[in-house]
Amino acid sequence: MIVLDRAWRIIYANESARRISRIEPHQVNGIDGIDGPSHWELYPDTVGTAQEAIYRRSMEQRVALEHEFYYPPHDIWISLRTVPVSSGIAVYYRDISRLKRVEAEGDASGRQLDQVLEATSDGIVLLDRNYNFTFLNRRAREMLEPSGDALGKNLWTAFPGVVYEDSPFVLAYHRAMDEGIASCFEAYYGEPLNLWLEVEAHPAQNGIVIFFRDITEQRCIAEGLRRKTEEAERQAAEIETVYRTAPIGLALFDPVEFRYQRLNERQAAFFGLKPEEVLGRTLTEMAPIPGLRELFEQVVAGTPVVNFPLEGELISHPGEHRYWTVNYSPVFATDGSVQAVSAASLEITQQKKAERALMQSEKLAAAGRLASSISHEINNPLESVTNLLYLIAMNDRLLPEVREYLEMAQAELGRVSHIATQTLRFQRQSTHPTQVMAAQVIDPVIAVFERRLANAGVEIETRFGATASFCCYDSEIRQVLSNLVTNAIDAMREGGRISFRTHDAIDRRSRRRGIRIVVADNGTGMTAATQTRIFEPFFTTKEFSGTGLGLWISAEIIQRHQGRLTVRSCQGSRIHGTVFSLFLPREQG
């Protein structure tokens, strides 16, 4: 261990540091009242290397860091850890040249691995899931020798000193064993060891592996050499998982032809493909969007694209206009050239559809309020005209043909009054659930659609068999029925029949009593694929005339009423049409 002050002079070096780094006494600052040379003057080959960056970052940002490096002048591999201290930084390091030579030779045999484990200065033990020792290396046996041979013994029995309130030994070992979470801590173990230990507990396949070292002299010693291959693979897998499962599209392109070099699953999902089906294909091949290639050329020139609103069609979904917010950035090589283009794309098509649907919904709501206002305002003059026609009809001197015209006027005026009354009732929003009969929510819907039904050549058939009332927000149920009637009319371009049937029922799932309203048509029907998606938001088969929200909202309304909305449909040559079944409980829970 050495300690560097803020002027980068060595102000302390223990015996191991003097031996490994070849430090002479006069090179330690303050000895014999002489200012020693700086670290960079003693070891000029470290200037400009990753080691210097680690030291300076640890000194300036006050963070502990780890590093391994090879120092050619001494032909030595060093594993170090920097720790900020009040006077500067402390550097704990060890000579790992022997281990590096073993790794370089690539000999992965069990005997050589055992030799490495035996040669390392860290104690290493393996515990099975019952906390019994299954392996101790040489250093572990030496350090634990005062407690006797531990192999095959139980940890808690052989070393009762690790068990006490808030013991980091107990907490870390259980965390590693039970939760698979690695931990590192420092703690003191008393008699018979009398050691300060730095301990790392890691989950293993059949238990846990524990690395520990004696830090009695310095209290902080560099962490032991990690299991390089396993740790690197774990970290790579974690990074790959984050990249692969990110909720935004991520991709990497070559800077010349803009071919996909890498992409995650979300990016591939834009095209409805798997990542391997997109690799190697060019940007414009997959997304022939005007101006897109020019954006990439701008990035290759060194100017990133930030939060750019992109819209267009993809080759895999022709005719479907989609929207994204994209970020494109150059990836620079060490020589400053652009070696790739990174892309992050967030699709906002659903958001755009939602915005359009909201605007259309606001327009419909405004039209409804206007219709309600007009219906309300014409009620008074309608009543006056009705009274006047009544007084005229009381005149006995009217000619027969005039009386006939008068009766026709009264009938038409009555129809206008009925339409106005039903419009007001349909638009009125419920603030509290009420007990209603099925006819009270069905009849207003039929009345509102009466003219459209007649123009479309659609007949209405009703059969009210329900004898019980049910509790609901009647305006919401009328909205559901209106959506069903609208869809039924759209499915019968050449006319047809819509049937309303009601009857008392018991829900098979909840066993609750209620009523069932069935709305059936003999229109074109739906495919099986359509039936599986009709309750999804923004799914529509009406192209630009539909928002894809009607049935989704209807299903949400019925769910809030603790009911159920189901559908059956057929597209046969003789039998075709759609049946929606709506169950509503008599009382709300």
KOLDO-270706 format. One line per 3 residues: their letters; for each residue x negated, y negated, z of C-alpha. Coordinates in Angstrom, 2 decimals. Example, Ala and Ser with C-alpha at 12.3 -4.5 7.8 and 13.67 -1.06 7.14 Angstrom:
REM residues 2
AS) -12.30 4.50 7.80  -13.67 1.06 7.14
REM end
This chain:
REM residues 589
MIV) 0.00 0.00 0.00  -1.12 -3.56 -0.74  0.47 -6.90 0.13
LDR) 0.17 -9.79 -2.35  0.72 -13.36 -1.21  2.51 -15.90 -3.39
AWR) -0.80 -16.86 -5.01  -1.19 -13.22 -6.11  -4.11 -12.55 -3.77
IIY) -4.42 -9.26 -1.91  -4.00 -9.99 1.78  -3.74 -6.38 2.96
ANE) -4.70 -2.98 1.55  -4.48 0.31 3.40  -7.00 3.11 3.01
SAR) -5.12 4.88 0.18  -4.83 1.63 -1.76  -8.55 0.90 -1.38
RIS) -9.36 4.35 -2.69  -6.87 4.41 -5.59  -7.40 0.80 -6.72
RIE) -11.13 0.67 -5.86  -10.72 -2.41 -3.67  -13.83 -3.72 -1.97
PHQ) -13.53 -5.42 1.46  -14.59 -8.85 0.11  -11.74 -8.65 -2.44
VNG) -9.10 -8.83 0.33  -8.12 -12.45 0.94  -8.98 -13.83 4.37
IDG) -11.67 -11.31 5.31  -14.75 -13.12 6.60  -12.90 -16.41 5.92
IDG) -13.39 -16.05 2.15  -10.58 -16.47 -0.36  -10.39 -13.35 -2.43
PSH) -9.73 -13.17 -6.19  -6.15 -12.88 -7.52  -4.70 -9.56 -8.55
WEL) -4.83 -10.61 -12.21  -8.54 -11.42 -11.91  -9.24 -8.04 -10.32
YPD) -7.13 -6.14 -12.86  -7.08 -8.20 -16.09  -5.77 -5.26 -18.13
TVG) -2.41 -5.59 -16.32  -1.82 -9.12 -17.60  0.99 -9.24 -20.14
TAQ) 2.18 -5.71 -19.34  5.41 -4.39 -17.88  3.59 -4.14 -14.54
EAI) 3.06 -7.90 -14.49  6.74 -8.45 -15.39  7.81 -6.18 -12.53
YRR) 5.56 -7.96 -10.03  6.69 -11.41 -11.09  10.36 -10.49 -11.10
SME) 10.11 -8.96 -7.65  8.25 -12.03 -6.37  10.54 -14.62 -7.96
QRV) 13.92 -12.91 -7.62  13.16 -11.23 -4.27  14.29 -7.79 -5.41
ALE) 12.82 -4.34 -4.89  11.74 -2.68 -8.14  10.17 0.59 -9.32
HEF) 7.70 1.24 -12.11  5.28 3.81 -13.50  2.28 2.88 -15.61
YYP) -1.05 4.09 -16.87  -4.17 2.01 -16.06  -6.87 2.88 -18.65
PHD) -9.93 1.39 -16.90  -9.44 3.83 -14.00  -7.82 6.57 -16.13
IWI) -5.01 6.86 -13.63  -1.21 7.06 -13.59  0.49 5.05 -10.84
SLR) 4.05 5.24 -9.45  4.88 2.09 -7.52  7.66 0.27 -5.74
TVP) 7.63 -3.48 -5.01  9.39 -4.81 -1.92  9.76 -8.55 -1.14
VSS) 8.22 -9.57 2.19  7.95 -12.97 3.87  4.43 -13.61 2.62
GIA) 5.00 -12.36 -0.93  5.54 -8.75 -2.02  4.45 -5.38 -0.71
VYY) 3.47 -2.78 -3.31  3.70 0.86 -2.31  2.13 3.20 -4.83
RDI) 0.63 6.57 -5.33  -1.58 8.41 -7.77  0.61 10.64 -9.95
SRL) -2.03 11.43 -12.53  -2.00 15.13 -11.74  1.75 15.35 -12.16
KRV) 1.59 13.36 -15.38  -1.03 15.71 -16.76  1.23 18.64 -16.00
EAE) 4.10 16.90 -17.74  1.93 15.99 -20.73  0.84 19.56 -21.17
GDA) 4.51 20.44 -21.44  4.18 23.61 -19.44  7.63 24.11 -17.88
SGR) 6.95 27.48 -16.39  8.15 28.22 -12.90  4.66 28.76 -11.56
QLD) 3.40 25.39 -12.72  6.52 23.67 -11.40  5.85 25.33 -8.05
QVL) 2.28 24.08 -8.22  3.52 20.54 -8.82  5.97 20.81 -5.95
EAT) 3.23 22.18 -3.75  0.85 19.43 -4.80  3.19 16.47 -4.34
SDG) 2.80 14.34 -1.25  6.57 14.32 -0.67  8.34 16.90 1.40
IVL) 11.05 18.67 -0.60  13.70 21.03 0.77  16.78 22.66 -0.70
LDR) 19.90 23.27 1.39  22.70 25.58 0.33  26.32 24.67 0.91
NYN) 26.13 26.01 4.46  23.22 23.66 5.15  20.70 26.54 5.34
FTF) 17.14 25.95 4.12  16.50 27.86 0.88  13.23 26.20 -0.14
LNR) 10.47 24.11 1.50  7.40 22.93 -0.37  3.94 22.73 1.17
RAR) 4.27 19.14 2.36  7.66 19.86 3.89  6.26 22.83 5.79
EML) 3.40 20.69 7.12  5.64 17.85 8.27  8.24 20.13 9.86
EPS) 5.69 22.54 11.39  6.26 21.28 15.01  9.81 22.68 14.82
GDA) 8.65 26.07 13.54  9.38 27.88 10.29  12.67 26.40 8.95
LGK) 13.20 28.65 5.93  16.56 30.44 6.23  17.58 28.43 9.30
NLW) 20.52 26.06 9.60  19.69 22.35 9.42  21.87 21.29 12.36
TAF) 20.53 24.10 14.58  16.86 23.75 13.70  16.89 19.93 13.85
PGV) 19.55 18.82 16.37  17.91 15.39 16.52  19.56 14.40 13.24
VYE) 23.01 14.60 14.85  24.06 11.45 16.69  26.63 8.69 16.34
DSP) 26.44 6.96 12.93  23.48 9.15 12.02  22.31 8.33 8.48
FVL) 21.16 11.94 8.16  24.69 13.27 8.74  26.39 10.60 6.62
AYH) 24.03 10.92 3.66  23.91 14.73 3.64  27.69 15.09 3.81
RAM) 28.11 12.45 1.14  25.72 14.27 -1.17  27.19 17.71 -0.40
DEG) 30.91 16.88 -0.34  31.23 13.87 -2.64  28.28 14.40 -4.97
IAS) 26.90 10.92 -4.15  23.14 10.45 -3.81  21.85 8.37 -0.88
CFE) 18.56 6.89 0.28  17.81 5.73 3.81  15.10 5.26 6.40
AYY) 15.36 6.70 9.90  13.30 7.76 12.88  13.19 11.35 14.09
GEP) 11.96 11.78 17.64  10.52 14.81 19.40  8.93 17.00 18.26
LNL) 8.26 15.24 14.92  7.99 11.61 16.05  8.08 10.34 12.47
WLE) 9.61 7.50 10.56  11.01 9.05 7.39  12.25 7.72 4.08
VEA) 14.81 10.25 2.92  16.64 10.80 -0.35  19.56 13.24 -0.44
HPA) 20.77 14.33 -3.89  23.56 16.72 -4.90  22.37 19.90 -6.57
QNG) 24.16 22.74 -8.30  24.29 24.97 -5.23  23.91 22.45 -2.45
IVI) 21.66 19.44 -1.97  17.99 18.63 -2.48  16.21 16.40 0.05
FFR) 13.03 14.43 -0.59  11.32 12.89 2.43  8.04 11.24 3.19
DIT) 6.19 9.98 6.23  6.40 6.18 6.43  5.34 5.91 10.05
EQR) 2.40 3.63 9.23  4.03 1.26 6.79  7.79 1.91 7.31
CIA) 8.40 1.41 3.61  6.80 3.67 1.07  7.57 4.04 -2.57
EGL) 10.37 6.40 -3.43  9.32 9.81 -4.51  9.02 10.78 -8.07
RRK) 12.52 11.32 -9.35  13.47 14.39 -11.20  12.71 12.79 -14.53
TEE) 14.51 14.95 -16.99  17.70 15.45 -14.97  17.94 11.79 -13.96
AER) 17.34 10.57 -17.50  19.95 12.93 -18.85  22.46 11.88 -16.18
QAA) 21.93 8.19 -16.87  22.15 8.73 -20.60  25.37 10.67 -20.15
EIE) 26.84 7.90 -18.01  25.93 5.22 -20.54  27.32 7.35 -23.34
TVY) 30.57 7.86 -21.42  31.00 4.13 -20.88  30.27 3.47 -24.55
RTA) 32.54 6.23 -25.77  35.54 5.45 -23.56  35.40 1.64 -23.65
PIG) 38.86 0.11 -24.34  37.42 -1.99 -27.17  35.92 -0.89 -30.46
LAL) 32.11 -0.79 -30.39  29.93 -0.14 -33.42  26.41 -0.55 -34.80
FDP) 25.72 -1.27 -38.49  22.57 -1.27 -40.59  21.67 -4.83 -41.68
VEF) 21.47 -4.11 -45.41  24.46 -2.14 -46.64  26.41 -2.53 -43.38
RYQ) 26.94 1.19 -42.93  28.19 2.59 -39.66  25.22 3.90 -37.68
RLN) 27.17 4.44 -34.48  30.68 3.83 -33.18  32.84 4.80 -30.24
ERQ) 36.17 6.56 -30.26  38.17 3.34 -29.95  36.54 1.92 -33.09
AAF) 37.27 5.14 -34.99  40.86 5.07 -33.72  41.41 1.88 -35.70
FGL) 41.25 4.09 -38.79  43.00 7.10 -37.28  39.77 9.11 -37.65
KPE) 37.08 10.68 -35.50  33.72 8.89 -35.12  31.88 11.52 -37.14
EVL) 34.30 10.94 -40.04  33.34 7.25 -40.19  29.55 7.48 -39.74
GRT) 27.62 6.53 -42.85  30.53 4.74 -44.53  30.23 1.05 -45.31
LTE) 32.03 -1.78 -43.60  33.99 -2.89 -46.65  34.83 0.68 -47.58
MAP) 36.72 1.10 -44.32  37.96 -2.49 -43.96  38.32 -4.29 -47.33
IPG) 39.16 -7.58 -45.62  38.28 -10.77 -47.54  35.47 -12.71 -45.88
LRE) 34.38 -9.85 -43.59  31.15 -9.10 -45.45  30.29 -12.81 -45.41
LFE) 30.63 -12.78 -41.61  28.11 -9.94 -41.39  25.72 -11.73 -43.74
QVV) 25.97 -14.73 -41.41  25.00 -12.49 -38.48  22.04 -11.01 -40.37
AGT) 20.92 -14.59 -40.97  20.71 -14.94 -37.19  24.05 -16.60 -36.30
PVV) 26.33 -14.49 -34.09  30.10 -14.50 -34.51  31.95 -15.08 -31.24
NFP) 35.66 -14.47 -30.58  36.56 -14.70 -34.27  40.24 -14.02 -35.16
LEG) 40.16 -11.39 -37.90  43.21 -10.06 -39.72  43.86 -7.79 -42.66
ELI) 44.46 -4.20 -43.72  42.37 -1.06 -43.26  41.79 1.50 -45.97
SHP) 43.41 4.20 -43.82  46.61 2.18 -43.23  47.48 0.36 -46.48
GEH) 50.34 -2.09 -46.17  49.93 -2.46 -42.40  48.69 -5.94 -41.48
RYW) 46.64 -5.91 -38.28  44.84 -8.39 -36.05  41.58 -8.33 -34.05
TVN) 39.36 -10.58 -31.99  35.79 -9.72 -33.02  32.27 -10.46 -31.82
YSP) 29.29 -9.69 -34.08  25.69 -10.10 -32.93  22.27 -9.44 -34.47
VFA) 20.04 -6.82 -32.87  16.43 -7.97 -33.13  13.34 -5.81 -33.46
TDG) 10.15 -6.57 -31.59  8.84 -8.50 -34.61  11.89 -10.77 -34.61
SVQ) 13.60 -9.22 -37.62  17.25 -8.09 -37.49  17.30 -4.32 -37.27
AVS) 21.04 -3.84 -36.80  24.37 -5.61 -36.30  26.41 -4.85 -33.19
AAS) 30.18 -5.25 -33.29  32.81 -5.44 -30.56  36.43 -5.51 -31.73
LEI) 39.58 -5.91 -29.65  42.78 -5.17 -31.55  45.60 -7.62 -30.74
TQQ) 48.16 -6.39 -33.28  50.62 -5.42 -30.57  50.17 -8.82 -28.94
KKA) 50.91 -10.55 -32.24  53.99 -8.39 -32.74  55.09 -9.18 -29.21
ERA) 54.70 -12.90 -29.89  56.80 -12.63 -33.07  59.38 -10.50 -31.28
LMQ) 59.55 -13.03 -28.47  60.12 -15.84 -30.95  62.86 -13.84 -32.66
SEK) 64.36 -12.96 -29.30  64.39 -16.64 -28.34  66.11 -17.48 -31.62
LAA) 68.73 -14.78 -31.02  69.23 -15.95 -27.46  69.65 -19.54 -28.63
AGR) 72.14 -18.40 -31.28  74.04 -16.48 -28.62  74.15 -19.47 -26.32
LAS) 75.33 -21.64 -29.22  78.06 -19.14 -30.10  79.13 -19.01 -26.46
SIS) 79.20 -22.80 -26.30  81.25 -23.05 -29.50  83.68 -20.40 -28.26
HEI) 84.10 -22.29 -25.01  84.60 -25.65 -26.72  87.24 -24.43 -29.22
NNP) 89.38 -22.76 -26.55  91.13 -26.03 -25.59  92.04 -27.13 -29.17
LES) 93.07 -23.53 -29.92  95.46 -23.63 -27.00  96.88 -26.95 -28.20
VTN) 97.41 -25.69 -31.75  99.00 -22.50 -30.37  101.47 -24.57 -28.33
LLY) 102.29 -26.79 -31.32  102.95 -23.78 -33.53  105.18 -22.36 -30.81
LIA) 107.23 -25.60 -30.69  107.52 -25.62 -34.46  108.74 -22.02 -34.41
MND) 111.56 -23.07 -32.02  113.13 -25.18 -34.80  116.14 -23.27 -36.18
RLL) 116.22 -25.34 -39.38  112.95 -23.92 -40.76  113.22 -22.39 -44.21
PEV) 112.57 -18.59 -44.28  109.41 -18.94 -46.36  108.09 -21.66 -44.00
REY) 108.80 -19.47 -40.98  106.91 -16.62 -42.66  103.88 -18.88 -43.16
LEM) 104.19 -20.06 -39.57  104.13 -16.50 -38.22  101.04 -15.76 -40.34
AQA) 99.33 -18.87 -38.93  100.19 -17.81 -35.37  98.79 -14.32 -35.98
ELG) 95.50 -15.64 -37.44  95.21 -18.21 -34.66  95.68 -15.43 -32.11
RVS) 92.88 -13.48 -33.77  90.56 -16.50 -33.56  91.40 -16.91 -29.88
HIA) 90.70 -13.21 -29.28  87.30 -13.49 -31.00  86.38 -16.55 -28.96
TQT) 87.38 -14.83 -25.71  85.40 -11.68 -26.54  82.33 -13.77 -27.53
LRF) 82.38 -15.57 -24.20  82.74 -12.27 -22.36  79.93 -10.65 -24.37
QRQ) 77.47 -13.49 -23.75  78.23 -13.91 -20.07  75.27 -12.55 -18.03
STH) 75.89 -10.45 -14.95  74.26 -11.60 -11.72  75.53 -8.71 -9.61
PTQ) 76.45 -5.11 -10.46  80.19 -4.52 -10.70  82.50 -1.52 -10.93
VMA) 83.84 -1.27 -14.48  85.63 1.25 -16.66  83.95 2.43 -19.84
AQV) 86.47 0.65 -22.04  85.59 -2.67 -20.40  82.06 -2.56 -21.84
IDP) 82.86 -0.79 -25.13  85.84 -2.88 -26.35  83.98 -6.23 -26.29
VIA) 81.18 -4.72 -28.36  83.62 -3.40 -30.95  85.36 -6.78 -31.07
VFE) 82.11 -8.67 -31.68  81.10 -6.30 -34.49  84.62 -6.07 -35.98
RRL) 83.96 -8.21 -39.05  80.54 -6.68 -39.75  81.98 -3.18 -39.40
ANA) 84.74 -4.02 -41.86  82.30 -5.49 -44.38  80.07 -2.40 -44.09
GVE) 83.01 -0.03 -44.59  82.44 1.57 -41.17  85.36 2.96 -39.21
IET) 85.49 3.04 -35.41  86.86 5.99 -33.51  87.30 5.86 -29.72
RFG) 88.19 8.55 -27.24  88.10 7.40 -23.62  88.22 10.48 -21.41
ATA) 86.41 9.02 -18.38  88.74 8.50 -15.43  86.23 7.01 -12.97
SFC) 84.61 3.59 -12.91  80.88 3.12 -12.60  78.58 0.46 -11.14
CYD) 76.46 -1.52 -13.57  75.38 -4.89 -14.89  78.04 -4.92 -17.60
SEI) 76.22 -7.47 -19.81  73.15 -5.19 -19.94  75.20 -2.13 -20.83
RQV) 76.94 -4.14 -23.57  73.45 -5.03 -24.85  72.53 -1.34 -25.01
LSN) 75.73 -0.43 -26.84  75.21 -3.36 -29.27  71.73 -2.03 -30.11
LVT) 73.18 1.43 -30.78  75.99 0.02 -32.97  73.53 -2.16 -34.91
NAI) 71.29 0.85 -35.63  74.30 2.96 -36.62  75.52 0.32 -39.11
DAM) 72.02 0.06 -40.61  71.98 3.84 -41.07  75.29 3.81 -43.03
REG) 74.62 1.65 -46.10  77.60 3.15 -47.96  80.02 3.18 -45.05
GRI) 80.84 5.84 -42.54  82.17 6.35 -39.05  81.04 5.46 -35.53
SFR) 82.58 7.42 -32.70  82.72 6.32 -29.05  83.55 9.05 -26.54
THD) 83.50 8.88 -22.75  84.05 11.51 -20.08  83.25 12.16 -16.44
AID) 79.96 14.01 -16.05  77.30 15.32 -13.67  73.67 14.74 -14.57
RRS) 71.85 18.07 -14.81  68.61 16.73 -13.38  69.72 14.54 -10.52
RRR) 73.10 16.27 -9.90  74.63 12.81 -9.53  78.20 12.13 -10.58
GIR) 78.84 9.52 -13.20  80.18 8.99 -16.69  78.74 9.80 -20.09
IVV) 79.15 7.50 -23.07  78.45 9.12 -26.45  77.87 6.98 -29.55
ADN) 77.74 9.06 -32.73  77.47 8.15 -36.40  77.37 10.07 -39.66
GTG) 74.57 8.02 -41.14  71.32 9.21 -42.72  69.85 10.53 -39.47
MTA) 66.21 10.52 -38.34  63.20 12.75 -38.86  61.77 14.68 -35.91
ATQ) 58.70 12.42 -35.96  60.86 9.31 -35.75  62.89 10.74 -32.87
TRI) 59.73 11.20 -30.80  58.79 7.52 -31.18  62.06 5.55 -31.24
FEP) 61.70 4.48 -27.59  58.16 3.12 -28.12  57.79 -0.67 -28.15
FFT) 57.38 -2.22 -31.64  58.13 1.05 -33.44  60.58 0.34 -36.24
TKE) 61.68 1.90 -39.54  63.27 -1.36 -40.73  59.99 -2.99 -41.79
FSG) 60.33 -6.78 -41.58  63.97 -6.84 -40.50  63.32 -5.06 -37.18
TGL) 61.27 -5.89 -34.10  60.99 -2.34 -32.76  62.18 -3.53 -29.33
GLW) 65.89 -2.68 -29.31  65.75 0.95 -28.22  62.73 0.36 -25.99
ISA) 64.63 -2.36 -24.12  67.73 -0.15 -24.05  65.78 2.71 -22.47
EII) 64.33 0.31 -19.89  67.83 -0.97 -19.02  69.20 2.54 -18.57
QRH) 66.19 3.49 -16.45  66.85 0.50 -14.18  70.44 1.75 -13.85
QGR) 69.03 5.15 -12.80  70.66 6.75 -15.83  69.42 8.61 -18.88
LTV) 69.47 7.86 -22.61  68.93 10.79 -24.98  69.19 11.25 -28.73
RSC) 69.90 13.99 -31.24  69.70 13.53 -35.00  69.98 15.55 -38.18
QGS) 69.22 14.89 -41.84  70.91 17.88 -43.46  72.61 17.68 -46.84
RIH) 76.05 18.43 -45.36  75.60 17.56 -41.71  73.74 14.37 -40.97
GTV) 73.85 11.56 -38.45  72.70 10.54 -34.99  74.17 11.00 -31.52
FSL) 73.07 8.89 -28.54  74.16 10.14 -25.12  74.16 7.65 -22.26
FLP) 74.65 8.83 -18.66  75.32 6.26 -15.93  75.82 7.15 -12.25
REQ) 78.99 5.97 -10.54  77.03 4.17 -7.87  73.56 2.66 -7.87
G) 71.09 4.06 -5.36
REM end
